Amino acid sequence: MEKNDINFSSLEKELQAARKYQRENDAKFRALNQNVTGYEEFRDIVLASHLKPLDRKDISSAPRKQPWNPIAFGSKHESTLSEEVQPK
């Protein structure tokens, strides 16, 4: 390796490590400011520091599928359920 050669993969790894350190450090200070009740809550905040909140556009453009709720899709269960609910 010559004196002028730059190892970009090494630089990229170093940059990623620095970003992770800064992100986790910021999360630690946020957790302290939130007056967490214990170490587990503190640890969870730090471990979740890489997550980003959803934007409104992310939520509104997502399909609203609820496979756990067959009534929401108007499936065959809806007709049997509506018959049972009808007042007599």
C-alpha positions as CSV (number, residue, x, y, z in Angstrom):
1,M,0.0,0.0,0.0
2,E,1.4,3.4,-1.0
3,K,1.4,6.4,1.2
4,N,-1.4,8.1,-0.9
5,D,-3.7,5.1,-1.0
6,I,-7.0,5.4,1.0
7,N,-8.7,2.4,2.4
8,F,-12.3,3.4,1.9
9,S,-13.8,0.3,3.5
10,S,-11.8,1.0,6.6
11,L,-13.0,4.6,6.6
12,E,-16.6,3.5,6.1
13,K,-16.4,1.1,9.1
14,E,-14.9,3.8,11.3
15,L,-17.6,6.2,10.3
16,Q,-20.3,3.7,11.0
17,A,-18.8,3.0,14.4
18,A,-18.6,6.7,15.2
19,R,-22.3,7.2,14.2
20,K,-23.4,4.3,16.3
21,Y,-21.4,5.6,19.3
22,Q,-23.0,9.1,18.9
23,R,-26.5,7.7,18.5
24,E,-26.2,5.5,21.5
25,N,-24.7,8.3,23.6
26,D,-27.5,10.6,22.7
27,A,-30.0,7.9,23.6
28,K,-28.3,7.6,27.0
29,F,-28.7,11.3,27.7
30,R,-32.4,11.1,26.6
31,A,-33.0,8.2,28.9
32,L,-31.5,10.1,31.8
33,N,-33.6,13.2,31.1
34,Q,-36.7,11.0,31.0
35,N,-36.0,9.7,34.5
36,V,-36.3,6.1,33.7
37,T,-37.3,3.8,36.5
38,G,-34.6,1.2,36.2
39,Y,-31.7,-0.2,34.2
40,E,-33.9,-2.4,32.0
41,E,-35.9,0.6,30.7
42,F,-32.6,2.5,30.2
43,R,-31.1,-0.4,28.3
44,D,-34.2,-0.8,26.1
45,I,-34.0,2.9,25.1
46,V,-30.3,2.6,24.2
47,L,-30.8,-0.7,22.3
48,A,-33.7,0.9,20.3
49,S,-31.7,4.0,19.4
50,H,-31.3,2.9,15.8
51,L,-35.1,2.9,15.3
52,K,-36.7,5.9,13.7
53,P,-40.3,7.0,14.2
54,L,-42.7,6.6,11.4
55,D,-43.7,9.6,9.3
56,R,-47.3,10.4,8.6
57,K,-46.8,9.5,5.0
58,D,-45.4,6.1,6.0
59,I,-48.6,5.3,8.0
60,S,-51.1,6.7,5.5
61,S,-49.6,5.0,2.4
62,A,-49.4,1.6,4.1
63,P,-52.2,-0.9,3.3
64,R,-54.5,-1.4,6.2
65,K,-54.6,-5.2,6.3
66,Q,-55.7,-6.8,9.5
67,P,-55.5,-10.6,9.0
68,W,-56.3,-11.1,12.7
69,N,-59.6,-9.3,12.2
70,P,-61.7,-11.0,9.5
71,I,-64.6,-8.6,10.0
72,A,-62.5,-5.6,8.9
73,F,-62.3,-7.0,5.4
74,G,-65.9,-7.9,5.0
75,S,-65.3,-11.6,4.7
76,K,-67.8,-14.4,4.9
77,H,-67.7,-14.1,8.7
78,E,-69.3,-10.8,8.6
79,S,-72.7,-12.1,7.3
80,T,-72.9,-14.7,10.0
81,L,-71.9,-12.3,12.7
82,S,-74.3,-9.6,11.5
83,E,-77.2,-12.1,11.7
84,E,-76.3,-12.9,15.2
85,V,-76.1,-9.3,16.3
86,Q,-79.5,-8.3,14.7
87,P,-82.1,-7.5,17.3
88,K,-85.2,-9.7,17.2
